[in-house]
Amino acid sequence: MNSMREDIERIYRAAITAVNPQEAIHRHLTLNKNTLTAKGGDGNAVTFNLPDYNRILVVGAGKATAPMARAVEDILGNRVTEGAVVVKYGYTDSLAKVIMMEAAHPVPDENGVEGAMKIRSMLEEADENTLVISLISGGGSALLALPAGNISLEEKQKVTSLLLKSGASIHEMNAVRKHISAVKGGNLARAAYPATVLNLMISDVVGDNMDVIASGPFVPDSSTYEDALGILDAYSLRDEIPVNVKEHLESGAGEKIPETPKKDDMVFTRVTNMIAASNIIALVAAENEASALGYNTVILSSMIEGDTTDAAAWHAAILRESVFSSHPVGPPACIISGGETTVKVTGEGLGGRNMEFALQMAARIHNLEGVIVASVGTDGTDGPTDAAGAIADETTVQRGVGKDLSITDCMERNDSYHYFETLDDLVKTGPTNTNVMDVRIMLYRDNKKIKK
């Protein structure tokens, strides 16, 4: 199992390396004399004649934003006039022209508010002769925190905490967050108009929906106030949220305050949105590394979402099928998936969706021989912890018993972190400065099947 553990570490590290934000920007953004060219993943390109602009601003928010800004500075040098980005504490880089501000994630803090105000102020001063390069990545929803109306930061924090524990998907969470924000849901595009905006994004959402990534500050919003209220109702949260927030959303649904900007709003006529990196790039890199190590490899999907327990049951069934019938792949096998699941938190323990997935898998593979599973957040952070995820194998349950740990009790208490910490099976990468959701890897070496 030791060699398989070394293999699984090499595979997930290859996945993280492949979505390095600085390299992603260099792949998509090039300068030839006075022409800046941005190329999307679909092969389409847009060009900007830099002498047409008196100023170039660089703004952004997200866990990957500091190295993204570093890349833009490398490309444009002194052509950058000024800028500001908001990053998660510790997710930093060395920048020359762009101010870097650190703030809290996933629950916003005062630094996030100050950062959002700084960026909005810069954009409001832009004119038709300004080029804005926006850099957005996962985590931006929390880091770019400027409450709408008379909503306070504390009230926004309360809503965020309730949503994080509810089991709501990122699409649902961000539909609510857009409608209690003064900067999300296309509102920064409104602030920047009539400037020209190039918005480069690293996707951390299933399906790469642009208006969901960091709650789409420069993207037309496809959700409404009514949608936000419906989501709160679906998770029985309408009466749990602060009164100010409830009244704000109900006023919006009643058309007493303006909706977020939609696709026909003129503010988007001067905005170009592109995705520079996404989960599938990480999965393909993992596939290539596993193949180089001699594994027969298959990618299931980069779009797996929903309840973590359900996802673990589904993955365990696929792994068991592979062990028994060599479908969808035979030994030595590597099965890879990506996306982002959700955990409905009912206990008082410590953990995150990746550790929860590994714990659920451990309970399902303890009687299989030669199997090992890892689930890792590409951002290096799983929930409110210092771990990126965890590794489970056929011995995890047995070793837990030897340490007086009950896997059932830890699952009931949502205490995956302390279970894997005790077994020394946490994955700790430190801040990776990127974020393209999660990578799950399952390896098995033969088909001896059930242990005696």
N, C-alpha and C positions, 0 to 999 in steps of 0.2 A: 504493500500500500504506500510505502514511502516514495517509491518512484512515481506512482500515480499522483501523489500529492505534489511532487515537484512539477509534473506535467501540467496539472490543473492550474498551478500558479503561473507557469509560463504562458498558458493559453489566455487567462484573464488579463494578465499584464500586457500581452500583445494587443488585446482588444482595446485597452485603455490608451495605449501608446498611439494607436491608429487614429484616434479622434483628438489628438493634440490640437488645441485651438489655434496656436500660432501657425502651425503648418497648414491647418485648414484655411486660414485667411490668405496665406501665401499662395495656396492652390487656386483660390477663387478671385483674388484681387491682384492685378498687375499694372505697372506703370511703364509706358513707353513714351519717353519725352514728355509731352504735355497731355497725353491721353491716358486716363485711368479707365481700365476695363474690368468690369465685374462679370464673372461667368457663373451661372447657376448650375446646379447639379443636373438639370435637364439639357444642358448644352447651350441654352440661350445666353446671350451676352448683351450688356448695355455699356455704352461708353460715355465718359464725361470729359469734356474739353476744359481742363483746369483753368486756362486764362479767362474763362467766362465767369469765374467766381472770385470775389474779393476776399472771402474768408472760407476756411474749411474748419468745421467743428467736428469733434469726435465725442460722442456720448454713448452711454450704455449701462446695462445692469445685468448681473448674473454671475454665477460661479466661475464661468470661463472668460469673463470680460477682460480681466487684466492682461492675459497673454494675447487676446484678440487685439487689444489696443496697442500692445507692444508691436505686433505685426504691422498694424497700420502705420505706426510711427517709423518702423523700419522701411516701409515702402515709400511713404510720403515725406519723411524727414521734416525739414523746416517749413514745408508747405502747410503743415497743420498749424492753425492759428491758436486754438486752445481746445479744451475739452474736459469732461468729467465722467467718470464711471464709478458705479457702486458695486462692490464685491463682498462676498462673505468673509468674515473675519478669518485671516490666515491664507486666503486665496489671492495672493498678491503677486506682483511682478515689478520690475524696474521700468518706470515710465519717465519720459522727458518733458513733454508738453501737456499731457493729459493728467488732470488731478485724479487721484485714486482715493476713494473713500470706502472704509470698511463698515459693514453693518450686519445685523443679525438675520439669521435664517434658521428654521422656517417661520418663526414668529417674529414680525418686524419690531424694530426699535427706533429710538429717536434719531439715530444716525441715518437710518433709511429714509426718514422724513426729510432730514436736512439735505441728503443727497438728491432726492427727487426734486426738492425745491430749487436746488442749484442747477440741475439739468433743465428744468422747465424754464427757469429764468434765462438761461443761455439761449434756449430755443425761441423764446418770445422776442428776443432781440435780433433774431435772424431775419433776413429779407430775401428778395428774389435773387440776389447776387451771392447768396450763401449756399455752400454745399455741406450738408450734414451727413456724416457717416455714423450710423447707429449700429451698435454691437450688442446683441441680445442673446442671452443663454438661459438655461434652466436656473431657477432660483430668483430670477428677476421679479417675480410677483411679490415675494416678501421683501426683497432688497430695495425695490422702487416703491416706497410706501408713503403716499400722500393722501390721507383720507378726504373723501368728498364732503361738501356741505359742512354741517356742524358736527360731523362724526369725529370723535377724538381718537388718538392713537390707542389708548387703552381699550376703547370699544372695538377698534379694528383687530387688536390683539385677541380679544375675546372671541370674535367671530372666527378668526383664523384657527385658534385652538380647538374650537368646537368642530370645525370642518375637518381638521386633521385627524380627530378621533372618531369621526362619524363613519368612515369607510367610503366617503365620496371619492369619485375619480378626479383626476386633475382637471379634466374638462369641466366637471361640475363645480369644483372648487373655484376655478378661475372665472366661470360665469358669474359667480357671486362676487368675487374680489374685484372684477372689472366695474361692477356697478356700485361699489362703495369707495371708488378711487377717483382722484382727480387727474391721474396720469395714464392709467391703463385703458384698454379697450379702444385704442385709436386716439386717445386724448393728447398724446405727445405729438402726433401728426398734426392735430389741430393747433397746438402751440407753435409748431415749427413753420406752418404755412405762412408765406408763399415760398419758403426755401425749398431747394431740391434735396431730397432725402434718399440715401442708399442705406437700407436696413438689412444687415447681415446677421443671420440667426444660426445658433447651434441648437438643434431640436432635442428636447427632453420629453416630448409627448408622443403618445401612440398615434400613428397616422400623420405625424408632422404637420398638424393643423397650425397654420401660422398665427391665427388669432388666439391660440391657446398658449403658445410658447411665451412664458413670462407675462401672460395675460395680454399679449399683443399691443404694446403701447403705440406702435406705428402702423397697425393693421386694422382694417375694417372689422368691426365687431359683429359677429353673427348671432350673438345672444342678446336677450332683452331683460329688462327689469322683471317682467312677468316670468321669464325663465328662471331668474335668480330666486324669486319667491317660491316657484314650484320645486326647485331643488331643496330649499330649506324645509318645505313641507314634506318632501319625500323622506327626509331624514329626521323629521319631527323636531326641527330646530327653530321654527319661526318664533315660538314663544320663549325660546332659550336665549336668543340674541338680544343685545341691548336695545332699549326702546328707540333711541335715536337712529339706529341702523334700520330697524323695522319700519319706522316712519319714513325714512329716506327711500327705501325700496318701494314701499307702498305708494309714495308720492310719484315716483318714477313710473310705476305701473299705471297710475291714474293720469299720466301725461301732465303732471303739474311741474315737472322739471324735465329738461331735455334728455333724450336717449344718448347713449354713446354713439360716436360717428359710424355710419353704415357705408356700404361699398359705393353708393352713389354720391357720397359727400365729396365736394370739390377738393377738400384738403388732401385727398389721396391721389389726385391727378399728377402730383409731382413727387410721388413716393414709389420707389422700387424695392420690393421685398424678395430676399433670396435666402435659401438655406445652405449653410456652408458645411455642416456635418450632422450626422444622424445615427441612430442606433444600428442600422443595417451595416454601416461602414465598420463599426466595431465588431459585429458578428462575423463579417467576412474575414476580418483580420484574425479572429479567433479560429475560424474554420481553416485558414491557411496555416496557422501555427500548429494546430492539431494534426493536420494532414502531414506536415513536415516531421512531426514526431511519430508518424506511422499509424495514426488512427484513421479508421473509416468514419467520415464525418458528415453530419447532416445538420442543416439549420432548419428548425421548425418554423419560426416566425419571429419577426421583430415587433410584432403588434399584440403581444399577449398582455391583457389587462384583466380587471375584475378582482374578486376576492382571492387573497393569497392562499387560503386553505384549499379552495377549489382548484387553483392553479397547481398547487403541489400534488393534489390527488390526480390531476390530469397528467402531469409530468411523470409521476410514479407509474402510472398505467402504461405510458409509452416506454419507459425504461424497462418495466417488467416484460412487455411485449417483445422488446428487442432482445432481452436475455433469453426468452423462451423460443422465439421464432426467427430471430435476426431481422425483424422488420421494425422500423424502417431502415435499420442498418445493423450489420453484423459485427462481431468482435474482431479485433479490438476496436471499440466504438467510442465516438464522441458525439453527443447530442447537445445542440446549442439552441438557446432561445433568448429573446430580449423583450423589452417592453417595460411596463410598470404596473404592478399589482397594488392593491390597497388592503389595509388591515383595519378592521373594526375593533378598536381598542376597548376592552371591557375590564381588563385587569390593571393593576398598579405597577407592573414590572417595567423593565427597560428593554427596548429592542427597536427593530425596524423591519420593513417588509422583507428584506433579503435574509436577515437572521431568522425571521419567522418562517420564511419559505424553507430554509435549511432545516429548521427544527421539525417542521411538518414532514419533510422528506425523510429525515432520520427515522421517524416513527414508522415509515412505510417501506424502508429498504433494509431493515435490520436483519432480515432472514435471507437476503440475497448475497451471493459471494462475489467478490471482486468489483464492487461498485463504489463510486465516490461522486459527490455532488458539491458544487460551489454555486453560491448566488452572491453577486457583488454589484454594488452601486458604482457606476463609472465615475461619480463625483468624489468618491472616497468617504462618503458619509451616509450611514444608514440610520435614519431616524435621528433622535437627539443623542447620538453616541459618537465615540471616536473610532468606530469600526466601519468598514465598507460593506461587510457581510460576514459570511461564515462558511465553513466546510463541514459536510457530514459524510459519513461512510457507514459501512456495515457494522462497525464497532461502536458507533456513537452512543446508542442506547445502553449497551452493556457497560461501556466506560462511565456513563453517567450514573448507573446504579452503583458502580464501585466508588463513586464520589458522593453517595447518598443524595443523588439528584433524581427527581421524578420528572420524566419528560412530559407526562400528562399534566402534572401540576404547573410546570413552567409554561406550557401552552395555554392553560386556563388563565394564568396570571400575565400573559404576554411578556414573559421574562426570558426571552431567547438570549439576550446579551449575557446574562450571568451564567446561563447554562453553558454556552460555548466558551466564555471566559474561563470557567473552571476547567474545561477540557483543553484549553490552549488551542482552540479551533476558530478563533475570530480571525477574519481577514482585515489587516490594517495596512492601508496604503498611504495614509496621510492625505492631505489635500492634493487632488490631481489637477486642479484648475480646468477641469472639463466637466461635462454633464450631458450624457446622451441616454439617460435612464439606466437600466440594469442589464447585466449579462448573467445568464444561468448556463452552467456547463455540467453535463453528466457523462462520466466515463465508466466503461466496464471492459474487463480484459478477456473474459471467456464466457462460456455459457454452462458453467457447472450448476447454475440455477439455484435451487434451494439448499441452504446449509443443512447438514445432518444434525 
